[in-house]
Amino acid sequence: MTTKLRLYSYFRSSTSYRARIALHLKGVPFETVPVHLVNNGGEHRKPEYQAVNPQMRLPSLELLEGTSRRVLIQSPAILEWLEERYPTPRLLPENPEDRADVRALCAIIGCDIHPVNNLTTLKYLRAHFGADEAATNAWYAHWVHEAFAVIEQLVRPGPYAFGGQPGMADIYLVPQVSNARRFNVDLAAYPKIVAIDAACRALAAFKLAAPENQPDAS
């Protein structure tokens, strides 16, 4: 029986962006359900979405098979599930040590940048510490520079982050570069990252997943 996939996504959400790239790279059909993080007080906080994902974060991947329904949450878990469920094309290298290197880069973005720079954290800084736009942008840029300085050293000869095929590291890196540009972070010190981003964004899967090409882009 065919499993139908339904992705709850926000066009600017970097975690949703990761899931979209992976689905397109794998060539897996899916339906997008937009959940706006800003409009209407944040649609992710409405009871309708809380019933889908009790954490009220994005993305969520709903698996529908006949009368069976299951929801996966947290982008790392969703990406690992996709890799296991749809093993080709590979997103992770075959060699265990190479896989560890890729996962380390992903963790730098997913664990070191994202938690301190996501929408919830930035809103808390504004609401409880009086951070204005300049202060918020400086905070954002600081954590990007901390991580990108390391990632610039970790990536390998391209055109992609770990060689000749796009994979999990690129899936994490490209959305983070997109966010950095949105916050006007100067990327001049990271020519390898900029080149990887350009190579990825030339691919159909990354174009289809890009924020500006989503149904809720506004």
C-alpha positions in Angstrom: 0.0 0.0 0.0 1.3 3.4 -0.9 2.1 5.8 1.9 0.9 9.4 1.3 3.1 12.1 2.8 1.8 15.4 4.0 4.3 18.0 5.1 3.3 20.8 7.5 5.6 23.6 6.5 6.3 27.3 6.7 8.1 28.9 3.7 10.8 30.7 5.9 11.3 27.9 8.4 14.8 26.5 7.9 13.8 23.2 9.4 10.9 22.9 7.0 13.3 23.9 4.2 15.5 20.9 5.1 12.6 18.5 4.9 11.5 19.9 1.5 15.0 19.6 0.1 15.3 16.0 1.2 11.9 15.0 -0.2 12.7 16.6 -3.5 16.2 15.0 -3.6 14.6 11.6 -2.9 11.9 12.2 -5.5 9.2 11.4 -3.0 5.8 13.0 -3.8 4.3 14.9 -0.9 1.5 17.4 -0.2 2.4 20.7 1.5 0.2 22.1 4.2 1.2 25.7 5.0 1.3 26.7 8.7 2.1 30.4 9.0 4.3 31.2 12.0 3.4 34.9 12.1 -0.1 35.5 10.7 -3.2 35.1 12.9 -1.0 35.1 16.0 0.9 32.1 14.7 -1.1 29.3 13.1 1.2 26.8 14.8 -0.3 27.7 18.1 -3.9 27.0 17.0 -5.6 23.9 18.4 -5.9 22.5 14.9 -2.1 22.3 14.5 -1.5 21.3 18.2 -3.6 18.2 17.4 -1.1 17.4 14.7 2.1 18.2 16.7 1.9 18.8 20.4 5.2 20.7 20.4 3.6 23.2 17.9 6.8 23.4 15.9 7.6 22.8 12.2 8.0 20.7 10.3 5.6 17.8 10.8 5.4 14.9 8.4 2.1 13.1 8.3 2.2 9.5 7.0 -1.2 8.3 5.6 -1.5 4.7 4.6 -5.1 3.5 4.2 -6.8 4.2 7.5 -3.5 4.4 9.3 -2.1 7.8 10.3 1.2 8.7 12.0 3.0 12.0 12.4 6.8 12.4 12.6 8.2 15.6 14.2 11.6 17.2 14.4 13.6 17.6 11.2 16.6 15.4 12.2 14.2 12.5 12.9 12.3 13.2 9.7 15.5 13.3 7.6 16.8 10.1 9.1 13.5 8.4 8.5 13.5 9.5 4.8 17.1 8.1 4.5 16.0 4.7 5.9 12.7 4.5 4.2 13.9 5.8 0.8 17.5 4.8 0.6 18.3 6.1 -2.9 19.7 8.4 -3.6 21.9 8.4 -0.5 22.0 11.5 1.7 24.7 10.0 4.0 28.1 8.5 2.9 28.6 4.7 3.0 31.7 5.0 5.2 30.9 5.2 9.0 33.6 7.8 9.7 32.4 10.0 6.8 28.9 9.7 8.0 30.1 10.9 11.4 31.7 13.9 9.8 28.5 14.8 7.9 26.5 14.4 11.1 28.9 16.7 13.0 28.4 19.5 10.5 24.6 19.0 10.7 24.8 19.1 14.4 26.7 22.4 14.4 23.8 23.9 12.4 21.0 22.1 14.1 22.3 22.2 17.7 24.6 25.3 17.8 23.0 27.8 15.5 19.3 27.0 15.1 18.2 26.9 18.8 19.7 30.3 19.6 18.5 31.9 16.4 15.0 30.6 15.8 11.9 32.7 15.8 11.0 31.7 19.4 14.4 32.7 20.8 14.5 36.0 18.9 11.0 36.9 20.1 12.0 36.2 23.7 15.0 38.4 23.4 12.8 41.3 22.2 10.0 40.7 24.7 12.0 40.0 27.9 15.4 41.7 27.3 14.4 44.8 25.3 16.5 43.8 22.3 15.8 46.1 19.3 16.3 45.1 15.7 20.0 46.0 15.7 20.7 44.0 18.8 18.7 41.1 17.5 20.6 41.1 14.2 23.9 41.3 16.1 22.9 38.3 18.2 21.9 36.4 15.1 25.1 37.2 13.2 27.4 36.3 16.2 26.2 32.7 16.3 26.3 32.3 12.5 29.9 33.5 12.5 30.8 31.2 15.4 29.6 28.2 13.4 30.4 29.2 9.9 34.1 29.7 10.8 34.2 26.1 11.8 32.1 24.8 8.9 34.3 26.6 6.4 37.2 24.3 7.6 35.1 21.1 7.7 33.7 21.0 4.2 35.6 19.1 1.5 36.4 19.8 -2.1 33.0 20.3 -3.8 31.1 21.2 -5.5 29.0 20.2 -2.6 29.8 20.1 1.1 31.2 16.6 1.1 32.1 16.0 -2.5 30.4 15.4 -5.8 26.9 14.6 -4.7 24.5 16.7 -2.6 23.6 15.2 0.7 22.6 15.7 4.3 25.2 18.4 5.0 24.0 20.5 2.1 20.4 20.0 3.3 21.3 21.7 6.6 23.7 24.2 5.2 21.6 25.8 2.4 18.7 26.9 4.6 21.1 28.3 7.1 22.8 30.4 4.4 19.4 31.6 3.3 18.6 32.7 6.8 22.0 34.4 7.2 21.4 36.4 4.1 17.9 37.4 5.3 19.5 38.8 8.4 22.2 40.6 6.4 25.1 38.5 7.8 28.3 39.2 5.9 29.4 35.9 4.3 32.6 37.2 2.7 34.8 35.2 5.0 33.3 31.9 3.9 34.0 31.4 0.2 33.6 27.6 0.4 30.2 27.9 2.0 29.1 30.5 -0.6 30.2 28.2 -3.4 28.5 25.2 -2.0 25.3 27.2 -1.6 25.5 28.3 -5.2 26.1 24.8 -6.5 23.1 23.5 -4.5 20.7 26.2 -5.5 21.4 25.4 -9.2 19.8 22.0 -8.7 16.1 21.4 -9.3 15.5 19.8 -5.8 16.8 22.9 -4.1 15.0 25.3 -6.4 11.7 23.5 -5.7 12.3 23.6 -1.9 13.3 27.3 -1.8 11.3 29.6 0.3 10.3 31.9 -2.6 8.7 28.9 -4.4 6.4 27.8 -1.6 2.6 28.2 -1.7 2.6 30.4 1.4 5.5 32.6 0.4 4.6 36.2 1.2 
